[in-house]
Amino acid sequence: MEDRLEIIQEKNPDAELKYKWVDYAKISNNLKRAVIASEDSKFVNHEGFDWEGIEKAYEKNLKKGKLVAGGSTISQQLAKNLFLSSKRTPWRKGEEVIITLMLENMLSKQRILEIYLNVIEWGNGIFGAEAAARHYFKTSASSLSTAQAARLAAMIPNPRFYDAHKSTPYLNRRTATIQARMRMSELPKPPPAAKKEAKK
């Protein structure tokens, strides 16, 4: 976020980030399902890496002769967003693997998803679900509809471009695909401690 703010303030010294943390319970299940459907359909069941997804991405990139697919899980993306700079280094992938394993061992899936939804970029200087919901739909993260959630999820791979181009044929198609897949998305179960608190 600090890196991004520096870049934005080069053009506009008074610019500020749009960002507000919201707890997991205050983020619409629609958005959680949409992001899982879009970014990591096996999120609940893997241990940080979707090996099948990585293999498919590798084959797709090989076929196209360039990088067109990623295969990174939500846990891997969070590792990059939280702990690694945007600079490319020879050891960056190794660092990402170690941090991903640490996150998966230390945090519940619910906590990983909560942090991820609060820190990812959703436009030029727009970070997290609450800021995105207010910027694009004038609503809160807790009130996002299925269509709105699918649109936000579709924007994740290239958020600054879609902030400037809010309706493209590809974005519209991708939104419809995600919306159709959302009902199949499995949400993470609360960690044991959270279940005990709920019973109290």
N, CA and C of each residue as an Amber inpcrd file, in Angstrom:
protein
   600
   0.8310000  -1.2070000   0.0000000   0.0000000   0.0000000   0.0000000
   0.8690000   1.2620000   0.0000000   1.9490000   1.2160000   0.7970000
   2.8520000   2.3700000   0.8560000   3.5230000   2.6120000  -0.5030000
   3.9360000   1.5250000  -1.1620000   4.5390000   1.6360000  -2.5050000
   3.5780000   2.3260000  -3.4670000   2.3370000   1.8920000  -3.4230000
   1.3190000   2.4200000  -4.3310000   1.0420000   3.8970000  -4.0460000
   0.9800000   4.2400000  -2.7490000   0.7080000   5.6240000  -2.3620000
   1.8100000   6.5510000  -2.8600000   3.0590000   6.1000000  -2.7630000
   4.1900000   6.8990000  -3.2620000   4.0320000   7.2160000  -4.7450000
   3.6390000   6.1940000  -5.5110000   3.4640000   6.3580000  -6.9630000
   2.3280000   7.3480000  -7.2660000   1.2050000   7.1810000  -6.5440000
   0.0430000   8.0600000  -6.7650000   0.3800000   9.5000000  -6.3960000
   1.1390000   9.6720000  -5.3010000   1.4500000  11.0240000  -4.8200000
   2.4800000  11.7450000  -5.6920000   3.1550000  11.0220000  -6.5760000
   4.0530000  11.6760000  -7.5310000   3.2550000  12.5960000  -8.4610000
   2.0340000  12.1530000  -8.8040000   1.1630000  12.9660000  -9.6720000
   0.2920000  13.9080000  -8.8550000  -0.1260000  13.4410000  -7.6730000
  -1.0090000  14.2390000  -6.8220000  -0.5350000  14.1350000  -5.3730000
   0.2630000  15.1020000  -4.9060000   0.8490000  15.0330000  -3.5550000
  -0.1790000  14.8930000  -2.4280000  -1.4170000  15.3190000  -2.6710000
  -2.4550000  15.2550000  -1.6330000  -3.2580000  13.9500000  -1.6620000
  -2.9260000  13.0640000  -2.5870000  -3.6910000  11.8140000  -2.7270000
  -3.5860000  10.9490000  -1.4740000  -4.6780000  10.2690000  -1.1720000
  -4.7070000   9.3370000  -0.0350000  -5.2590000   8.0010000  -0.5020000
  -4.9040000   6.9420000   0.2040000  -5.4490000   5.6270000  -0.1180000
  -6.8740000   5.5240000   0.3880000  -7.6820000   4.7470000  -0.3160000
  -9.0170000   4.4090000   0.1820000  -8.9080000   3.0270000   0.8140000
  -9.0960000   2.9720000   2.1200000  -8.8890000   1.7010000   2.8140000
  -9.5800000   1.7220000   4.1710000 -10.2580000   0.6320000   4.5060000
 -10.8250000   0.4720000   5.8440000 -10.9400000  -1.0200000   6.1380000
 -10.3290000  -1.4630000   7.2200000 -10.3950000  -2.8730000   7.6160000
 -11.7980000  -3.1970000   8.0980000 -12.3190000  -4.3670000   7.6860000
 -13.5850000  -4.8660000   8.2360000 -13.4030000  -6.3290000   8.6190000
 -14.0240000  -6.7300000   9.7200000 -13.9100000  -8.1090000  10.1850000
 -14.5880000  -9.0760000   9.2160000 -14.1820000 -10.3320000   9.2970000
 -14.6870000 -11.3910000   8.4180000 -16.2120000 -11.4130000   8.3790000
 -16.8450000 -11.2800000   9.5460000 -18.3130000 -11.3530000   9.6360000
 -19.0050000 -10.1990000   8.9290000 -18.2610000  -9.1050000   8.6960000
 -18.8520000  -7.9320000   8.0400000 -18.5450000  -7.8820000   6.5510000
 -18.0730000  -8.9910000   6.0130000 -17.8510000  -9.1000000   4.5680000
 -18.8830000 -10.0810000   4.0160000 -19.6130000  -9.6660000   3.0100000
 -20.6680000 -10.5000000   2.4280000 -20.1470000 -11.8830000   2.0180000
 -20.9070000 -12.9090000   2.3400000 -20.5590000 -14.2580000   1.8760000
 -20.5300000 -14.3130000   0.3510000 -21.3090000 -13.4210000  -0.2760000
 -21.2860000 -13.3610000  -1.7490000 -19.8760000 -13.0540000  -2.2480000
 -19.2040000 -12.0960000  -1.5930000 -17.8520000 -11.7420000  -2.0240000
 -16.8720000 -12.8760000  -1.7260000 -17.0160000 -13.4920000  -0.5700000
 -16.1300000 -14.6190000  -0.2220000 -16.2640000 -15.7260000  -1.2650000
 -17.5030000 -16.0590000  -1.6000000 -17.7340000 -17.1270000  -2.5940000
 -17.2140000 -16.7190000  -3.9670000 -17.4250000 -15.4640000  -4.3460000
 -16.9960000 -14.9870000  -5.6660000 -15.4770000 -15.0310000  -5.7970000
 -14.7800000 -14.6040000  -4.7520000 -13.3120000 -14.5770000  -4.7900000
 -12.7460000 -15.9930000  -4.8120000 -13.3390000 -16.8920000  -4.0470000
 -12.8880000 -18.2910000  -4.0730000 -13.1440000 -18.8870000  -5.4580000
 -14.3240000 -18.6200000  -6.0190000 -14.6500000 -19.1320000  -7.3630000
 -13.6900000 -18.6010000  -8.4090000 -13.2860000 -17.3490000  -8.2520000
 -12.4330000 -16.7020000  -9.2420000 -10.9540000 -17.0430000  -9.0750000
 -10.4760000 -17.0200000  -7.8340000  -9.0400000 -17.0820000  -7.5870000
  -8.5170000 -18.4390000  -7.1260000  -9.3670000 -19.2510000  -6.4720000
  -8.8110000 -20.4380000  -5.8130000  -9.9370000 -21.3890000  -5.3970000
 -10.4730000 -22.1330000  -6.3570000 -11.6570000 -22.9640000  -6.0850000
 -11.3930000 -24.0740000  -5.0580000 -10.1210000 -24.4440000  -4.8680000
  -9.7880000 -25.5050000  -3.8970000  -9.2570000 -24.9380000  -2.5840000
  -9.4970000 -23.6650000  -2.3430000  -8.9340000 -22.9620000  -1.1900000
  -9.1250000 -23.7030000   0.1260000 -10.3350000 -24.1810000   0.3730000
 -10.6460000 -24.8170000   1.6550000  -9.8780000 -26.1280000   1.8480000
  -9.5680000 -26.8160000   0.7650000  -9.0110000 -28.1650000   0.8770000
  -7.4970000 -28.2850000   0.6950000  -6.8530000 -27.3010000   0.0640000
  -5.4080000 -27.4560000  -0.1480000  -4.6250000 -26.9320000   1.0620000
  -3.3270000 -27.1840000   1.0630000  -2.4670000 -26.7500000   2.1700000
  -1.5470000 -25.6020000   1.7400000  -2.0490000 -24.7750000   0.8510000
  -1.2870000 -23.6180000   0.4190000  -1.0230000 -23.5830000  -1.0730000
  -1.0230000 -24.7770000  -1.7000000  -0.6870000 -24.8600000  -3.1220000
  -1.6850000 -25.7530000  -3.8550000  -2.1240000 -25.3040000  -5.0120000
  -3.0020000 -26.0980000  -5.8740000  -2.1340000 -26.6500000  -7.0010000
  -1.5820000 -27.8460000  -6.7800000  -0.6160000 -28.3980000  -7.7300000
  -1.2250000 -28.6300000  -9.1080000  -2.4900000 -29.0430000  -9.1190000
  -3.1820000 -29.2510000 -10.3980000  -3.3380000 -27.9310000 -11.1500000
  -3.6850000 -26.8720000 -10.3960000  -3.8340000 -25.5480000 -10.9890000
  -2.5150000 -25.0120000 -11.5230000  -1.4360000 -25.2640000 -10.7860000
  -0.0990000 -24.8270000 -11.2190000   0.2940000 -25.5350000 -12.5100000
   0.0060000 -26.8480000 -12.5660000   0.3380000 -27.6350000 -13.7680000
  -0.4440000 -27.1360000 -14.9800000  -1.7530000 -26.8550000 -14.7770000
  -2.5860000 -26.3580000 -15.8780000  -2.0940000 -24.9970000 -16.3650000
  -1.7190000 -24.1240000 -15.4150000  -1.2150000 -22.7980000 -15.7750000
   0.0840000 -22.9220000 -16.5690000   0.9570000 -23.8390000 -16.1290000
   2.2370000 -24.0570000 -16.8280000   1.9910000 -24.5060000 -18.2680000
   1.0700000 -25.4560000 -18.4270000   0.7540000 -25.9750000 -19.7690000
   0.1500000 -24.8860000 -20.6580000  -0.7240000 -24.0730000 -20.0680000
  -1.3700000 -22.9850000 -20.8130000  -0.3240000 -21.9600000 -21.2740000
   0.6020000 -21.6040000 -20.3760000   1.6480000 -20.6380000 -20.7000000
   2.5870000 -21.1850000 -21.7780000   2.8730000 -22.4950000 -21.6820000
   3.7570000 -23.1540000 -22.6500000   3.1270000 -23.1300000 -24.0400000
   1.8250000 -23.4110000 -24.0660000   1.0740000 -23.4540000 -25.3230000
   1.0290000 -22.0740000 -25.9910000   0.8170000 -21.0360000 -25.1550000
   0.7000000 -19.6670000 -25.6820000   2.0720000 -19.0390000 -25.9440000
   3.1140000 -19.6140000 -25.3360000   4.4510000 -19.0630000 -25.5040000
   4.7030000 -17.8120000 -24.6980000   3.8220000 -17.5270000 -23.7410000
   4.0060000 -16.3690000 -22.8480000   3.1870000 -16.5880000 -21.5810000
   3.3940000 -15.7250000 -20.5980000   2.6990000 -15.8490000 -19.3170000
   1.2690000 -15.3390000 -19.4410000   0.2940000 -16.2680000 -19.4370000
  -1.1160000 -15.8550000 -19.5370000  -1.9380000 -16.3410000 -18.3450000
  -1.3810000 -17.2990000 -17.5800000  -2.1120000 -17.8350000 -16.4300000
  -1.1670000 -17.9840000 -15.2420000  -1.7090000 -17.7880000 -14.0360000
  -0.8750000 -17.8320000 -12.8420000  -0.8990000 -19.1410000 -12.0980000
  -2.0280000 -19.4830000 -11.5190000  -2.1200000 -20.7120000 -10.7340000
  -1.8370000 -20.5050000  -9.2580000  -1.5930000 -19.2350000  -8.8440000
  -1.3350000 -18.9530000  -7.4310000  -2.6200000 -19.0670000  -6.6170000
  -2.4980000 -19.6500000  -5.4260000  -3.6400000 -19.7540000  -4.5200000
  -3.8290000 -18.4330000  -3.7610000  -4.9370000 -18.3330000  -3.0470000
  -5.1820000 -17.1610000  -2.2000000  -4.0690000 -17.0430000  -1.1550000
  -3.6390000 -18.1720000  -0.6020000  -2.5640000 -18.1560000   0.4040000
  -1.2620000 -17.6340000  -0.1900000  -0.9320000 -18.0540000  -1.4070000
   0.2800000 -17.5760000  -2.0720000   0.1890000 -16.0760000  -2.3700000
  -0.9830000 -15.6480000  -2.8340000  -1.1550000 -14.2230000  -3.1420000
  -1.0260000 -13.3780000  -1.8780000  -1.5650000 -13.8960000  -0.7550000
  -1.4580000 -13.1700000   0.5100000   0.0030000 -13.0930000   0.9570000
   0.7440000 -14.1890000   0.7840000   2.1720000 -14.1950000   1.1310000
   2.9020000 -13.0880000   0.3770000   2.6080000 -12.9670000  -0.9240000
   3.2450000 -11.9350000  -1.7450000   2.8200000 -10.5320000  -1.3080000
   1.5160000 -10.3470000  -1.1120000   0.9830000  -9.0210000  -0.7700000
   1.4840000  -8.5210000   0.5800000   1.5820000  -9.4370000   1.5560000
   1.9240000  -9.0280000   2.9140000   3.4210000  -8.8750000   3.1520000
   4.2070000  -9.7790000   2.5780000   5.6090000  -9.8670000   2.9880000
   6.6480000  -9.5990000   1.9090000   6.2610000  -9.5730000   0.6440000
   7.2460000  -9.4150000  -0.4210000   7.0310000  -8.1140000  -1.1850000
   8.1200000  -7.4770000  -1.5630000   8.0000000  -6.2580000  -2.3610000
   7.6670000  -6.6600000  -3.7960000   7.3620000  -5.6660000  -4.6120000
   7.0040000  -5.9510000  -6.0070000   8.2380000  -6.2090000  -6.8780000
   9.4340000  -6.0530000  -6.2950000  10.6670000  -6.2770000  -7.0620000
  10.8690000  -7.7630000  -7.3420000  11.2370000  -8.0790000  -8.5760000
  11.5030000  -9.4670000  -8.9740000  12.9410000  -9.8320000  -8.6180000
  13.1110000 -10.8960000  -7.8560000  14.4510000 -11.3750000  -7.5220000
  14.5190000 -12.8750000  -7.7870000  15.7260000 -13.4310000  -7.9670000
  15.8470000 -14.8700000  -8.2520000  15.2960000 -15.7510000  -7.1310000
  15.3270000 -15.2570000  -5.8990000  14.8890000 -16.0650000  -4.7510000
  13.4600000 -15.7450000  -4.3010000  12.7840000 -14.8610000  -5.0220000
  11.4300000 -14.4360000  -4.6270000  10.4520000 -15.6030000  -4.5180000
  10.4760000 -16.5220000  -5.4940000   9.5270000 -17.6460000  -5.4840000
   9.7630000 -18.5480000  -4.2790000  11.0400000 -18.7500000  -3.9400000
  11.3710000 -19.5630000  -2.7650000  10.8570000 -18.9310000  -1.4840000
  10.9980000 -17.5970000  -1.3820000  10.4830000 -16.8800000  -0.2140000
   8.9660000 -17.0180000  -0.1270000   8.3260000 -16.9070000  -1.2840000
   6.8620000 -17.0270000  -1.3370000   6.3960000 -18.3960000  -0.8300000
   7.1060000 -19.4570000  -1.2410000   6.7550000 -20.8170000  -0.8170000
   6.8660000 -20.9510000   0.7000000   7.9760000 -20.4680000   1.2730000
   8.2010000 -20.5720000   2.7290000   7.1320000 -19.7960000   3.4950000
   6.8400000 -18.5670000   3.0440000   5.8420000 -17.7360000   3.7400000
   4.4550000 -18.3570000   3.6270000   4.1380000 -18.9100000   2.4590000
   2.8290000 -19.5670000   2.2700000   2.6700000 -20.7240000   3.2570000
   3.6920000 -21.5390000   3.3980000   3.6520000 -22.6680000   4.3490000
   3.4710000 -22.1670000   5.7820000   4.1530000 -21.0840000   6.1200000
   4.0190000 -20.5020000   7.4670000   2.5960000 -20.0030000   7.7120000
   2.0350000 -19.2940000   6.7340000   0.6640000 -18.7870000   6.8720000
  -0.3240000 -19.9270000   7.0810000  -0.1730000 -20.9750000   6.2720000
  -1.0920000 -22.1180000   6.3570000  -0.9750000 -22.8430000   7.7030000
   0.2330000 -22.8410000   8.2840000   0.4380000 -23.5220000   9.5660000
  -0.0120000 -22.6880000  10.7560000   0.0700000 -21.3710000  10.6200000
  -0.2000000 -20.4880000  11.7590000  -1.6260000 -19.9430000  11.7960000
  -2.2520000 -19.8280000  10.6280000  -3.5690000 -19.1980000  10.5550000
  -4.6320000 -20.1660000  10.0490000  -5.8760000 -19.9260000  10.4690000
  -6.9890000 -20.7000000   9.9240000  -7.2870000 -20.2140000   8.5110000
  -7.9910000 -21.0300000   7.7440000  -8.3860000 -20.6210000   6.3810000
  -9.2570000 -19.3660000   6.4350000 -10.1010000 -19.3020000   7.4650000
 -10.9900000 -18.1490000   7.5890000 -10.1790000 -16.8700000   7.7970000
  -9.1360000 -16.9580000   8.6190000  -8.2910000 -15.7920000   8.9020000
  -7.4940000 -15.3880000   7.6550000  -6.9950000 -16.3790000   6.9040000
  -6.2670000 -16.0860000   5.6620000  -7.1710000 -15.3330000   4.6890000
  -8.4090000 -15.8100000   4.5530000  -9.3530000 -15.1600000   3.6310000
  -9.7190000 -13.7650000   4.1230000  -9.8960000 -13.6110000   5.4290000
 -10.2260000 -12.3010000   6.0010000  -9.1210000 -11.2830000   5.6910000
  -7.8610000 -11.6540000   5.9320000  -6.7540000 -10.7310000   5.6780000
  -6.6580000 -10.4250000   4.1820000  -6.7630000 -11.4770000   3.3710000
  -6.6720000 -11.3120000   1.9150000  -7.7000000 -10.3070000   1.4050000
  -8.9440000 -10.4540000   1.8440000 -10.0130000  -9.5660000   1.3750000
  -9.8450000  -8.1320000   1.8730000  -9.0430000  -7.9610000   2.9000000
  -8.8110000  -6.6260000   3.4480000  -7.5810000  -5.9310000   2.8860000
  -6.6880000  -6.6730000   2.2270000  -5.4460000  -6.0300000   1.7760000
  -5.2600000  -5.9780000   0.2610000  -6.0450000  -6.7400000  -0.4980000
  -5.7930000  -6.7290000  -1.9450000  -6.2250000  -5.4030000  -2.5750000
  -5.5520000  -5.0850000  -3.6800000  -5.8250000  -3.8390000  -4.3990000
  -7.0340000  -4.0380000  -5.3110000  -7.9440000  -3.0390000  -5.2950000
  -9.1460000  -3.1340000  -6.1270000  -9.3140000  -1.9100000  -7.0240000
  -8.2270000  -1.2290000  -7.2890000  -8.2870000  -0.0400000  -8.1170000
  -7.1300000   0.8620000  -7.7640000  -7.0670000   2.0330000  -8.3570000
  -5.9530000   2.9470000  -8.1340000  -6.0220000   3.5490000  -6.7280000
  -5.2540000   2.9680000  -5.8060000  -5.2730000   3.4440000  -4.4230000
  -6.4310000   2.9160000  -3.6070000  -7.1290000   1.9140000  -4.1200000
  -8.2900000   1.3300000  -3.4240000  -7.8930000  -0.0530000  -2.9080000
  -7.9160000  -0.2180000  -1.5900000  -7.4920000  -1.4820000  -0.9960000
  -8.5620000  -2.0460000  -0.0720000  -8.8180000  -3.3350000  -0.2120000
  -9.7440000  -4.0160000   0.6710000 -11.1910000  -3.9600000   0.2240000
 -11.9650000  -4.9160000   0.7490000 -13.3560000  -5.0990000   0.3330000
 -14.2500000  -3.9060000   0.6430000 -14.0630000  -3.2950000   1.8130000
 -14.9380000  -2.1820000   2.2080000 -14.7460000  -0.9770000   1.2900000
 -13.4970000  -0.6230000   1.0510000 -13.2190000   0.5220000   0.1730000
 -13.7120000   0.2480000  -1.2440000 -13.5310000  -0.9920000  -1.7090000
 -13.9730000  -1.3530000  -3.0640000 -15.4920000  -1.2770000  -3.1830000
 -16.1960000  -1.8190000  -2.1880000 -17.6660000  -1.8140000  -2.2160000
 -18.1970000  -0.3700000  -2.2540000 -17.5720000   0.4990000  -1.4770000
 -18.0260000   1.9000000  -1.4180000 -17.6590000   2.6550000  -2.6920000
 -16.4580000   2.3770000  -3.2340000 -16.0050000   3.0790000  -4.4400000
 -16.8450000   2.7190000  -5.6670000 -17.1000000   1.4270000  -5.8510000
 -17.7670000   0.9910000  -7.0830000 -19.2960000   0.9330000  -6.9750000
 -19.8030000   0.6430000  -5.7620000 -21.2510000   0.3990000  -5.6500000
 -21.9470000   1.2450000  -4.5850000 -21.1830000   2.1380000  -3.9170000
 -21.7720000   3.0040000  -2.8750000 -22.5150000   2.1820000  -1.8180000
 -21.9380000   1.0620000  -1.4410000 -22.5260000   0.2100000  -0.4140000
 -21.4100000  -0.3210000   0.4770000 -21.7710000  -1.1000000   1.4920000
 -20.7510000  -1.6720000   2.3860000 -20.3610000  -3.0670000   1.9120000
 -19.2310000  -3.5540000   2.3930000 -18.7790000  -4.9010000   2.0320000
 -19.7850000  -5.9570000   2.4840000 -20.5210000  -5.6630000   3.5500000
 -21.4880000  -6.6350000   4.0800000 -22.7460000  -6.7310000   3.2180000
 -22.9810000  -5.7120000   2.3730000 -24.2300000  -5.6460000   1.6040000
 -24.0820000  -5.9790000   0.1220000 -22.9340000  -6.4510000  -0.2900000
 -22.7080000  -6.7210000  -1.7170000 -23.6180000  -7.8350000  -2.2390000
 -24.2270000  -7.6050000  -3.3750000 -25.0790000  -8.6160000  -4.0140000
 -24.2000000  -9.6250000  -4.7480000 -24.8070000 -10.6890000  -5.2630000
 -24.0330000 -11.6900000  -6.0030000 -23.3940000 -11.0700000  -7.2560000
 -24.1460000 -10.2390000  -7.9570000 -23.6290000  -9.6120000  -9.1850000
 -22.4840000  -8.6480000  -8.8720000 -22.6490000  -7.8420000  -7.8100000
 -21.6020000  -6.9010000  -7.4220000 -20.3430000  -7.6430000  -6.9720000
 -20.5330000  -8.7040000  -6.1950000 -19.4000000  -9.4950000  -5.7050000
 -18.6490000 -10.1490000  -6.8700000 -19.3920000 -10.6880000  -7.8110000
 -18.7710000 -11.3250000  -8.9800000 -17.9720000 -10.3070000  -9.7930000
 -18.4980000  -9.0940000  -9.9170000 -17.7920000  -8.0340000 -10.6520000
 -16.4730000  -7.6890000  -9.9510000 -16.5080000  -7.5430000  -8.6390000
 -15.2800000  -7.2300000  -7.8990000 -14.2540000  -8.3600000  -8.0320000
 -14.7220000  -9.6000000  -7.9530000 -13.8140000 -10.7470000  -8.0830000
 -13.1820000 -10.7830000  -9.4730000 -13.9540000 -10.4410000 -10.4840000
 -13.4520000 -10.4510000 -11.8640000 -12.3640000  -9.4010000 -12.0820000
 -12.3720000  -8.3650000 -11.2620000 -11.4130000  -7.2730000 -11.4080000
 -10.0390000  -7.5720000 -10.8050000  -9.9530000  -8.5700000  -9.9300000
  -8.7380000  -8.8010000  -9.1340000  -7.4510000  -8.9300000  -9.9650000
  -7.4530000  -9.6530000 -11.0910000  -6.1780000  -9.8000000 -11.8200000
  -5.6020000  -8.4960000 -12.3800000  -6.4550000  -7.4810000 -12.6120000
  -5.9590000  -6.2370000 -13.2160000  -6.7840000  -5.0520000 -12.6990000
  -6.7290000  -4.8020000 -11.3880000  -7.6820000  -3.8550000 -10.7820000
  -7.5660000  -2.4140000 -11.2550000  -6.3450000  -1.9340000 -11.4790000
  -6.2090000  -0.5290000 -11.8970000  -6.7540000  -0.3110000 -13.3030000
  -6.5660000  -1.3040000 -14.1800000  -7.1150000  -1.2050000 -15.5370000
  -8.6430000  -1.1610000 -15.4850000  -9.2420000  -2.0650000 -14.6620000
 -10.7090000  -2.1280000 -14.6070000 -11.3190000  -0.9700000 -13.8170000
 -10.5090000  -0.3220000 -12.9920000 -10.9730000   0.8990000 -12.3270000
 -11.1980000   1.9870000 -13.3770000 -10.3200000   2.0040000 -14.3780000
 -10.4310000   2.9980000 -15.4520000 -11.3640000   2.5490000 -16.5750000
 -11.5120000   1.2180000 -16.7580000 -12.3780000   0.6620000 -17.8150000
 -13.3990000  -0.2720000 -17.1490000 -14.4740000   0.3150000 -16.6480000
 -15.3840000  -0.4420000 -15.7810000 -16.2900000  -1.4260000 -16.5090000
 -16.3280000  -1.3580000 -17.8280000 -17.1590000  -2.3040000 -18.5740000
 -16.4740000  -2.6720000 -19.8880000 -15.8720000  -3.8530000 -19.8970000
 -15.2720000  -4.3670000 -21.1290000 -15.9440000  -5.7030000 -21.4350000
 -15.9440000  -6.1480000 -22.6760000 -16.5650000  -7.4390000 -22.9970000
 -15.9910000  -8.5830000 -22.1540000 -14.6430000  -8.5760000 -21.9700000
 -14.0230000  -9.6460000 -21.1800000 -14.4740000  -9.5850000 -19.7230000
 -14.4810000  -8.3880000 -19.1450000 -14.8860000  -8.2350000 -17.7400000
 -16.3280000  -8.6870000 -17.5460000 -17.1940000  -8.3550000 -18.4890000
 -18.6010000  -8.7650000 -18.4010000 -18.7550000 -10.2840000 -18.4830000
 -17.9890000 -10.9040000 -19.3910000 -18.0350000 -12.3690000 -19.5190000
 -17.4920000 -13.0520000 -18.2660000 -16.3810000 -12.5220000 -17.7800000
 -15.7400000 -13.0960000 -16.5940000 -16.6560000 -12.9720000 -15.3810000
 -17.3230000 -11.8330000 -15.2490000 -18.2700000 -11.6200000 -14.1430000
 -19.3860000 -12.6650000 -14.1860000 -19.9400000 -12.8980000 -15.3630000
 -21.0260000 -13.8800000 -15.5230000 -20.5580000 -15.2860000 -15.1810000
 -19.3360000 -15.6370000 -15.6010000 -18.7780000 -16.9690000 -15.3020000
 -18.6190000 -17.1550000 -13.7990000 -18.0550000 -16.1440000 -13.1280000
 -17.8510000 -16.2280000 -11.6770000 -19.1810000 -16.3360000 -10.9580000
 -20.1560000 -15.5430000 -11.3800000 -21.4730000 -15.5720000 -10.7340000
 -22.1030000 -16.9550000 -10.8500000 -21.9160000 -17.5920000 -11.9940000
 -22.4680000 -18.9370000 -12.1960000 -21.7730000 -19.9780000 -11.3170000
 -20.5010000 -19.7440000 -10.9850000 -19.7330000 -20.7110000 -10.1890000
 -19.8360000 -20.4970000  -8.6870000 -20.3420000 -19.3540000  -8.2890000
 -20.3250000 -18.9860000  -6.8630000 -21.0280000 -19.9830000  -5.9580000
 -22.1320000 -20.5350000  -6.4260000 -22.8920000 -21.4580000  -5.5610000
 -22.1140000 -22.7240000  -5.2420000 -21.0930000 -23.0230000  -6.0480000
 -20.2720000 -24.2120000  -5.8020000 -19.0810000 -23.9220000  -4.8850000
 -18.8700000 -22.6590000  -4.5590000 -17.7280000 -22.2850000  -3.7150000
 -17.9680000 -22.6870000  -2.2670000 -16.9930000 -23.3830000  -1.7060000
 -17.0870000 -23.7980000  -0.3050000 -16.3750000 -22.7670000   0.5620000
 -17.0670000 -22.2810000   1.5940000 -16.4660000 -21.3050000   2.5000000
 -15.7260000 -22.0260000   3.6260000 -14.6370000 -21.4230000   4.1280000
 -13.9100000 -22.0600000   5.2340000 -14.7550000 -22.1050000   6.4960000
 -14.6060000 -23.1800000   7.2520000 -15.3300000 -23.3040000   8.5190000
 -14.6170000 -22.4830000   9.5910000 -15.3690000 -21.9940000  10.5980000
 -14.7180000 -21.2230000  11.6680000 -13.7070000 -22.1030000  12.3980000
 -12.5840000 -21.5270000  12.8610000 -11.6300000 -22.3120000  13.6450000
 -12.2700000 -22.7540000  14.9590000 -11.7650000 -23.8090000  15.6080000
 -12.3810000 -24.3510000  16.8400000 -12.6380000 -23.2900000  17.9130000
 -11.7010000 -22.3730000  18.1200000 -11.8620000 -21.3320000  19.1610000
 -13.0740000 -20.4580000  18.8470000 -13.2680000 -20.1190000  17.5870000
 -14.3960000 -19.2710000  17.1830000 -15.7140000 -19.9980000  17.4040000
 -15.7280000 -21.3200000  17.1870000 -16.9560000 -22.1100000  17.4090000
 -17.3450000 -22.0800000  18.8860000 -16.3390000 -22.1900000  19.7860000
 -16.6180000 -22.1800000  21.2270000 -17.1910000 -20.8240000  21.6380000
 -16.6110000 -19.7380000  21.0820000 -17.0990000 -18.3890000  21.3970000
 -18.5510000 -18.2220000  20.9500000 -18.8720000 -18.7630000  19.7770000
 -20.2410000 -18.6470000  19.2270000 -21.2460000 -19.3530000  20.1390000
 -20.8420000 -20.5100000  20.7150000 -21.7430000 -21.2570000  21.5910000
 -22.0380000 -20.4930000  22.8740000 -21.0140000 -19.7410000  23.3640000
 -21.2080000 -18.9580000  24.5810000 -22.2490000 -17.8760000  24.3640000
